[in-house]
Amino acid sequence: MDGTVAVIGGGSTGTGIARDLAMRGFDVTLVEKGNLTHGTTGRMHGLLHSGGRYAVSDRSSARECIEENRVLREIATHCVEMTGGLFVQKEGDADEYFEEKLEGCRECDIPAEVVSGKEAREIEPYLAKDVKRAIRVPDGAIDPFRLCVANAASAIEHGARIETHAKVTDVLVEDGEVVGVEVEHESGPGKRVHRKPGTTEEIRADYVVNATGAWAGRVGAMAGVDVEVRPSKGVMVVMNTRQVDTVVNRCRPKGDADIIVPHETAAILGTTDEEVEDPEDYPEEGWEVDLMIDTLSELVPILKDARTIRSFWGVRPLYEPPGTGTTDPTDITRDFFLLDHEERDDLPGLTSIVGGKFTTYRLMAEKISDHVCEQFGVEAECRTADEPLPGSEDIGNLEEYMDEFGLRSPIAKRSTKRLGSFSPQVLGGSNPNPVVCTCEAVTSAEIDKAIDESGTDLNAVRLRTRASMGNCQGAFCCQGIASQLHPTYDEPTVRDAYDELYQERWKGERHGLWGEQLSQAALKYALHATTLNRDRDPAARESDLDFAAFDDGRSTDDVEPDTSRGTRETAADGGRLPPNEGPDGDS
Ligand SMILES: Cc1cc2nc3c(=O)[nH]c(=O)nc-3n(C[C@H](O)[C@H](O)[C@H](O)COP(=O)(O)OP(=O)(O)OC[C@H]3O[C@@H](n4cnc5c(N)ncnc54)[C@H](O)[C@@H]3O)c2cc1C
């Protein structure tokens, strides 16, 4: 096939499109300005919707959700945990709404069963005592990172080029037609390099798909067309353990803070819905975190006393056809829209896909790939609903793998779940396979596999394995993960990669620094700053340190006094502190 397509955006939608088009025989290049999942996909709640949430307000979205929920359970087994979900009614919550929700679920073919308050508490013992009843639905938890990586891997297997850290700076228009994109290649510490950093490349394509979500308006503007995305931010708060094992939703009309999703070893509280101007620059405020805990502890009271390990924000790529005039972002449909710019703006060669949800990413990709096929007169069928993603082939019974490796431990169980059908290849080696990240039970072999796939980018390793994402937030494992880069990579590269991972872990902790989490954070700082010297790393210093003097045990009397400090300082272990390098020094 000679059709070349450039897909812009490496979130769920873009990677899903790249996979679908590559499977249908197109020559696909996907460009993403950050790493895969850099945008909203890496900052969502992790809920595989059953559709129950939209069963009253948006039934077409609800139907799409349940259909895709069923598909993803089949094709992405190793990314999905079928936790089940409860729509919980408390005393005082409207009966009419509960009935409407139930009826909506039934109309949309969402399996829904009413359970009493007592039964709901048997399923979830920490639910509030005044829970009256609940509707049980097939909600689940889904790992967006593994899912996108699996889509990208499948696209590559079908011949696609996936280019991360490649920002589209221009959409090329010639004679009134889109003919490709211009990208700037970037690199830096720990980043995977495909092309020379700092260079610009023109990627010529017969067709361009704009799958940049909340950024779609900006990319549209490069081509001179208006795409009216309405970015809407939401906060999510990560709790230290799974306070619930089922997705718990409050059964009442739209509101903030009404979902708890159990996700791997944590529970994620969310969320809010507030329109913002800029998808990259918006306030992240402490009161938003408080609101999640205060409101959701009405449903699950132990949340009030639990530890918040981090928080993060994402922006929804909401879209409304022009002229609808909705002022409240919670009223904007969660449906998706395909904007053919030839039809809309008389600009052939470009289509944008906007709106939608993570749960429906595959369907969105199918629709846009059908559309691209039409442009080329290609009849190839979509196969993405039937062919499992890499890692999900033949893993019907993960327990069999456990037997195969003689493993019965929870660690092995978690590893095999994460690795899916890659388990034999990764865990089957004869080398020792210690656990490197103890909170998430990630073993050395898994980290090696992720390094093979993503190079020195330890945040990409984290996303593939979950290493450093648990209770300690990297306090005990960042350095161990980084040291696995050696000896393949040299020492400065390893140090830079370690710093990048460590800083990324701090970023999300800032809003939850109280109580036990403050102690945990102080411990982490002490470990890395002092024990591992990350605040004043001697190896990163420009002037050469005379380590020999320290190692030889030379007396501090041999050294010229540092008069600038008034008194000379001696380190606690008897070694010499370097100039301007004391407890208050600024190196
Ligand atoms: C708070 C919140 C919670 C959510 N929870 C859920 C949930 O639980 N379940 C669910 O189903 N959905 C959920 N969603 C919705 C879901 O996350 C999004 O609909 C989905 O992730 C959007 O994916 P996308 O690929 O379209 O966009 P993105 O993931 O944002 O991908 C677009 C990509 O384009 C890239 N890009 C932008 N500009 C350029 C450029 N110039 N050059 C190259 N690349 C560029 C970005 O870096 C980004 O990676 C939630 C959304 C939010 C905000």
The ligand as a MOL file (V3000), in Angstrom:
LIG
                    3D

  0  0  0     0  0            999 V3000
M  V30 BEGIN CTAB
M  V30 COUNTS 53 58 0 0 0
M  V30 BEGIN ATOM
M  V30 1 C -9.3380 14.2330 35.2720 0
M  V30 2 C -9.6650 13.2450 34.1840 0
M  V30 3 C -10.0700 11.9580 34.4950 0
M  V30 4 C -10.4020 11.0770 33.4780 0
M  V30 5 N -10.7690 9.8150 33.8080 0
M  V30 6 C -11.1160 8.9410 32.8340 0
M  V30 7 C -11.4490 7.6140 33.1790 0
M  V30 8 O -11.3620 7.2250 34.3420 0
M  V30 9 N -11.8390 6.7810 32.1870 0
M  V30 10 C -11.9110 7.1870 30.8790 0
M  V30 11 O -12.3260 6.3940 30.0450 0
M  V30 12 N -11.5530 8.4450 30.5180 0
M  V30 13 C -11.1440 9.3260 31.4600 0
M  V30 14 N -10.7530 10.5840 31.1340 0
M  V30 15 C -10.7430 10.9800 29.7240 0
M  V30 16 C -9.4880 10.4520 29.0200 0
M  V30 17 O -8.3790 10.5600 29.8400 0
M  V30 18 C -9.2230 11.2020 27.7190 0
M  V30 19 O -10.3870 11.2910 26.9710 0
M  V30 20 C -8.1590 10.5020 26.8800 0
M  V30 21 O -7.0440 10.1640 27.6600 0
M  V30 22 C -7.7350 11.4190 25.7480 0
M  V30 23 O -6.7180 10.7660 25.0110 0
M  V30 24 P -6.1210 11.4640 23.7310 0
M  V30 25 O -5.1510 10.5130 23.1390 0
M  V30 26 O -7.2310 11.9190 22.8490 0
M  V30 27 O -5.4000 12.7620 24.2700 0
M  V30 28 P -3.9430 12.8680 25.0290 0
M  V30 29 O -3.7070 11.7140 25.9000 0
M  V30 30 O -3.8950 14.2060 25.6220 0
M  V30 31 O -2.9720 12.7590 23.7910 0
M  V30 32 C -2.6710 13.8580 22.9560 0
M  V30 33 C -1.1720 13.9080 22.7850 0
M  V30 34 O -0.8310 14.8900 21.8140 0
M  V30 35 C 0.4390 15.3910 22.1640 0
M  V30 36 N 0.6710 16.6630 21.4940 0
M  V30 37 C 0.0570 17.8460 21.7380 0
M  V30 38 N 0.5630 18.7890 20.9140 0
M  V30 39 C 1.4950 18.1810 20.1410 0
M  V30 40 C 2.3730 18.6320 19.1340 0
M  V30 41 N 2.4010 19.9300 18.7420 0
M  V30 42 N 3.2340 17.7510 18.5510 0
M  V30 43 C 3.2460 16.4380 18.9480 0
M  V30 44 N 2.4330 15.9680 19.9170 0
M  V30 45 C 1.5660 16.8210 20.5040 0
M  V30 46 C 0.3510 15.5230 23.6860 0
M  V30 47 O 1.6410 15.5720 24.2890 0
M  V30 48 C -0.4510 14.2900 24.0730 0
M  V30 49 O 0.3690 13.2210 24.5000 0
M  V30 50 C -10.3590 11.4820 32.1310 0
M  V30 51 C -9.9000 12.7620 31.8130 0
M  V30 52 C -9.5270 13.6280 32.8410 0
M  V30 53 C -9.0050 14.9750 32.4990 0
M  V30 END ATOM
M  V30 BEGIN BOND
M  V30 1 1 1 2
M  V30 2 1 2 3
M  V30 3 2 2 52
M  V30 4 2 3 4
M  V30 5 1 4 5
M  V30 6 1 4 50
M  V30 7 2 5 6
M  V30 8 1 6 7
M  V30 9 1 6 13
M  V30 10 2 7 8
M  V30 11 1 7 9
M  V30 12 1 9 10
M  V30 13 2 10 11
M  V30 14 1 10 12
M  V30 15 2 12 13
M  V30 16 1 13 14
M  V30 17 1 14 15
M  V30 18 1 14 50
M  V30 19 1 15 16
M  V30 20 1 16 17
M  V30 21 1 16 18
M  V30 22 1 18 19
M  V30 23 1 18 20
M  V30 24 1 20 21
M  V30 25 1 20 22
M  V30 26 1 22 23
M  V30 27 1 23 24
M  V30 28 2 24 25
M  V30 29 1 24 26
M  V30 30 1 24 27
M  V30 31 1 27 28
M  V30 32 2 28 29
M  V30 33 1 28 30
M  V30 34 1 28 31
M  V30 35 1 31 32
M  V30 36 1 32 33
M  V30 37 1 33 34
M  V30 38 1 33 48
M  V30 39 1 34 35
M  V30 40 1 35 36
M  V30 41 1 35 46
M  V30 42 1 36 37
M  V30 43 1 36 45
M  V30 44 2 37 38
M  V30 45 1 38 39
M  V30 46 1 39 40
M  V30 47 2 39 45
M  V30 48 1 40 41
M  V30 49 2 40 42
M  V30 50 1 42 43
M  V30 51 2 43 44
M  V30 52 1 44 45
M  V30 53 1 46 47
M  V30 54 1 46 48
M  V30 55 1 48 49
M  V30 56 2 50 51
M  V30 57 1 51 52
M  V30 58 1 52 53
M  V30 END BOND
M  V30 END CTAB
M  END
